[in-house]
Amino acid sequence: MILVHVEAERNIKSAAGKALKNNVKAEISIEISAF
């Protein structure tokens, strides 16, 4: 479970970085869904 969480967190950060360039709201949604 921990390894999956770490990998997912990396993907979320990467997606958040892309979303930040296009849409700040998308970044927020991605971070909320992480929890």
C-alpha positions as CSV (number, residue, x, y, z in Angstrom):
1,M,0.0,0.0,0.0
2,I,2.8,2.4,0.9
3,L,4.6,1.8,-2.4
4,V,1.4,2.3,-4.3
5,H,0.8,5.6,-2.5
6,V,4.3,6.9,-3.2
7,E,3.9,6.1,-6.9
8,A,0.5,7.7,-7.0
9,E,1.9,10.8,-5.3
10,R,4.5,11.1,-8.0
11,N,1.9,10.8,-10.7
12,I,-0.3,13.4,-8.8
13,K,2.6,15.8,-8.6
14,S,3.3,15.4,-12.3
15,A,-0.3,15.9,-13.2
16,A,-0.6,18.8,-10.9
17,G,2.4,20.5,-12.5
18,K,0.8,20.1,-15.9
19,A,-2.6,21.2,-14.6
20,L,-1.0,24.3,-13.0
21,K,0.1,25.5,-16.4
22,N,-3.4,25.0,-17.9
23,N,-5.8,25.2,-15.0
24,V,-5.2,25.9,-11.3
25,K,-8.6,24.4,-10.4
26,A,-7.6,21.1,-12.0
27,E,-4.5,21.1,-9.7
28,I,-6.6,21.6,-6.6
29,S,-9.0,18.8,-7.7
30,I,-6.1,16.4,-8.1
31,E,-4.7,17.2,-4.7
32,I,-8.1,16.8,-3.0
33,S,-8.6,13.5,-4.6
34,A,-5.3,12.3,-3.2
35,F,-6.8,12.3,0.2
